[in-house]
Amino acid sequence: MEAITREQPRSAVNLSVTGISVPHHLLAADLIARGFWAASTGKYDRIVLLSPDHFNRSRLPLATTRRNFRTVFGLLENDLAATDPLLEAGDLFEDSDLFEAEHGISALLPFVKHFFPSAKIVPIAISSRSTRADWDRAVTVLEKMIGPRVLVVQSTDYSHYRPLSVAVQRDQETLNIIAANDADAVERLIQVSHMDSKAAQYLQTRLQSGALRSHGVVVANRNSEAYGTSGLST
């Protein structure tokens, strides 16, 4: 809650936001809060949350669930009108219990509930074993549930386990691709040197440039070294 209060803009935010990309490492809770504040004036019924499957628990390329989630701000309801159709693609989406321990999802749920208390959640975890063909199939399925009252939240931590000088270079390469809105270039990035989920970045880029007719703007980026951690493995 402290980060949410601290990052509240001094003047009213009046942006038309169709998606945000925020970290899930709570060391950077201020950046998470800033991302949600950017979308805070939007009217959303559905939040699609894209996360890596950190612990490789999904047997299929992607996973979701029909369960609801309890947060410190109350119950966050599952959007069954969206998760049911995802699970009908039975060779692409698994009905999984991995969400009990997936911090890429759990770290962001309180922010979702606080900022959009009436919205329902569509949680999606993406396997590191998934392929470009899987991502393209997922885009086709997800486009059917995307509309003006949907926010796509990409849960992604960027450059991992590199010295600061290398991490800054990797992050700049990613920033260039985001600025160019180049989904094809996302596939060529190195996981986890550039980010922990190329798939989430790809899906976000495709959905924003396609169904949502939008493009990315970088509000802020920061490395763990800025929070006082070692610059040797950021």
Secondary structure, DSSP 4 states (H G I P E B T S, - for coil): -HHHHHT--SS------SEEEE---GGGHHHHHHHHHHTTT---SEEEEEEE-TT---SSSEEE----EEETTEEE-B-HHHHHHHHHSTTTEEE-SGGGS-HHHHTTHHHHHHH-TT-EEEEEEE-TT--HHHHHHHHHHHHTT--TTEEEEEE--BS-S--HHHHHHHHHHHHHHHHHT-HHHHHTS-TTTTBS-HHHHHHHHHHHHTTT-----------GGGGT--SS--
